[in-house]
Amino acid sequence: MPHIMNKKKAVVLLSGGLDSATVLYHAKAQGYKIYALSFDYGQRHKRELRFAEKLVRINKAESHILKIVFPWKGSSLIDRNIKLPDGQVARKEIPGTYVPARNIIFLSFAASYAETIRASKIFIGVNQIDYSNYPDCRKNFLNAFANAIKKGTKIGVSGKAVSIEAPLVGMKKKDIIIKAFKIGVPFEYTWSCYKGGNRPCGKCDSCLIREKGFKEAGIKDPLNVK
């Protein structure tokens, strides 16, 4: 007999960034018990992870931080010998900040975690509107990966697969920020900058997209450098 899934358990991929924090609060508002999953994967700084830990404590969530290594590097986010590219609000090319197959790897861990604890959903804060054009942040990728979970897990072949929820995937950053404000996301505990200084650099893709979103939303960003 297939396992009876607990509809109120959810794994949330939590980087400590604005989008993942919004998704955590969204899942909590939907009544799910949160099991947060974060990754220390050799990124340029740990500031985002410290905010992820803060958000976990505030929300009294279960959590894991997994340390993984990309010894082959391949991205300016994990290789300090590669210069971070100049920021752009909208891109047509895939920039050097792309980490090869990152969300495939993260979602694979999340699927294993969810199946083990009998969670019904995985929440991920990807977005394909105001973003850096990463291929693993697009809806067609998420649909393909959800199908892989159905085909490649015990719970999936039993007919009750874990689903992937990406509530922000089709939203503009302005609308994500408005949603976050309404559901009580503490913006001061979210970090978007690719650099790890005391304050956001204000120049990288992520900073520019965040700044534009807050300006269009008419909401003050407590981390704004200006």
C-alpha positions in Angstrom: 0.0 0.0 0.0 1.4 3.5 -0.9 2.5 5.7 2.0 -0.2 8.2 3.1 1.4 11.6 2.5 1.1 14.3 5.1 -0.3 17.2 3.1 0.9 19.7 5.6 4.7 19.0 5.3 6.7 20.9 2.8 10.4 21.2 2.0 11.5 24.8 1.2 14.7 25.5 -0.6 16.0 28.5 1.4 19.0 30.4 0.2 18.4 33.4 2.5 17.6 35.5 -0.6 14.5 37.6 -1.1 12.6 35.1 -3.3 13.3 32.1 -1.2 12.3 34.0 2.0 9.0 35.0 0.3 8.4 31.4 -0.6 9.0 30.2 3.0 6.5 32.7 4.3 4.1 31.8 1.5 4.3 28.1 2.4 3.8 28.9 6.0 0.7 31.0 5.2 -0.6 28.0 3.3 -0.5 26.0 6.6 2.5 23.8 5.8 5.0 22.7 8.4 8.3 23.9 7.0 11.4 21.8 6.5 14.0 24.3 5.2 16.9 23.1 3.1 19.9 25.3 2.5 23.3 24.7 0.8 26.8 25.8 1.6 28.3 25.1 -1.8 31.4 27.2 -1.8 29.6 30.5 -2.8 31.6 33.7 -2.5 30.1 34.6 0.9 28.1 33.1 3.8 25.9 36.2 4.5 22.9 34.7 2.7 23.2 31.5 4.7 23.3 33.5 8.0 20.1 35.1 7.0 18.6 31.7 6.1 19.4 30.6 9.6 17.8 33.7 11.1 14.6 33.1 9.1 14.5 29.5 10.2 14.8 30.6 13.9 12.1 33.2 13.5 9.7 30.7 12.0 10.7 27.8 14.3 11.2 25.6 11.2 13.1 22.3 10.9 16.2 22.9 8.8 19.3 21.4 7.3 22.3 23.2 5.8 24.1 20.8 3.5 27.8 21.4 2.6 28.6 20.3 -0.9 31.6 21.0 -3.1 31.9 21.8 -6.8 35.7 21.0 -7.3 35.4 21.8 -11.0 34.1 25.3 -10.3 32.6 26.7 -13.5 31.0 29.9 -12.2 32.0 33.3 -10.9 29.9 32.6 -7.8 32.1 29.8 -6.7 35.5 30.7 -8.3 37.1 33.9 -7.1 39.5 33.7 -10.1 36.6 34.5 -12.4 35.4 38.1 -12.3 31.8 38.8 -11.5 30.1 40.2 -14.7 28.8 43.7 -14.8 25.2 43.8 -13.7 22.2 44.1 -16.0 18.5 44.4 -15.1 17.5 42.1 -18.1 19.7 39.7 -19.9 19.5 37.7 -23.2 22.6 35.7 -22.5 23.4 33.3 -19.7 25.9 35.1 -17.5 29.1 33.8 -15.7 27.2 33.7 -12.4 25.3 30.7 -13.6 26.4 27.6 -11.5 26.2 24.5 -13.8 23.1 22.4 -13.0 22.7 24.0 -9.5 19.0 23.7 -9.3 19.0 20.2 -10.6 21.4 19.3 -7.7 19.4 21.3 -5.1 16.1 19.8 -6.2 17.5 16.3 -6.2 18.4 16.7 -2.5 15.0 18.2 -1.8 13.2 15.3 -3.5 15.1 12.8 -1.4 14.4 14.8 1.8 10.7 15.2 0.9 10.3 11.5 0.1 11.9 10.5 3.4 9.8 12.7 5.6 6.7 12.1 3.5 6.3 15.8 2.5 3.9 16.4 -0.3 5.5 19.5 -1.8 8.9 21.1 -2.5 8.8 24.9 -2.6 11.4 26.8 -4.7 11.7 30.5 -5.2 12.8 30.6 -8.8 11.6 33.3 -11.2 11.7 33.6 -15.0 10.6 37.2 -15.4 13.0 39.6 -13.6 16.0 37.3 -13.4 19.5 36.6 -14.8 18.3 34.2 -17.5 19.4 31.0 -15.8 17.9 28.0 -17.6 17.2 26.2 -14.3 14.9 29.0 -13.2 12.3 28.4 -15.9 8.9 26.8 -15.8 9.7 24.2 -18.5 12.7 23.0 -16.5 10.5 22.7 -13.3 7.9 20.7 -15.2 10.6 18.4 -16.6 12.1 17.8 -13.1 8.7 17.2 -11.6 8.2 14.4 -14.2 11.6 13.0 -13.3 10.5 12.8 -9.6 7.4 10.9 -10.7 9.5 8.5 -12.7 12.5 8.1 -10.5 11.3 7.9 -6.9 9.5 5.1 -5.0 6.7 7.4 -4.0 6.4 8.6 -7.6 6.0 5.2 -9.2 3.5 4.4 -6.5 1.3 7.2 -8.0 1.8 9.8 -5.3 4.8 11.9 -6.3 6.1 14.9 -4.5 5.1 18.1 -6.4 7.2 21.1 -7.1 5.7 24.5 -6.2 7.2 27.7 -7.7 4.7 30.4 -6.8 6.9 33.2 -8.0 8.0 31.8 -11.3 5.8 34.1 -13.4 5.9 37.2 -11.3 7.7 40.5 -11.8 10.1 41.4 -8.9 7.9 44.4 -8.0 4.9 42.0 -7.4 7.1 39.6 -5.5 8.1 42.4 -3.2 4.5 43.5 -2.7 3.5 40.0 -1.9 6.4 39.6 0.5 5.4 42.9 2.3 1.9 41.7 2.7 2.8 38.3 4.2 5.4 39.8 6.6 8.7 38.9 5.1 11.5 40.7 7.1 13.4 42.3 4.2 16.3 43.2 6.6 17.0 39.4 6.9 17.2 38.8 3.1 20.3 39.1 1.0 20.5 39.4 -2.7 24.0 40.7 -3.6 26.5 38.3 -5.2 29.2 39.9 -3.1 29.6 39.4 0.6 30.4 42.8 2.0 28.8 44.6 4.9 26.4 46.3 2.5 25.1 45.2 -1.0 27.4 46.3 -3.9 24.5 47.9 -5.8 26.1 46.9 -9.1 25.6 43.1 -9.7 22.6 41.6 -11.5 20.9 40.6 -8.3 21.3 44.1 -6.7 20.0 45.9 -9.8 17.0 43.7 -10.1 16.2 44.0 -6.4 16.6 47.8 -6.4 14.4 48.2 -9.5 11.7 45.9 -7.9 11.6 47.9 -4.6 11.5 51.2 -6.5 8.6 50.0 -8.7 6.8 48.6 -5.7 7.1 51.9 -3.8 8.5 50.1 -0.8 11.7 51.0 1.0 14.4 48.4 1.1 16.2 48.4 4.5 19.4 47.1 2.8 19.4 49.8 0.1 22.9 51.3 -0.2 21.6 54.7 -1.5 
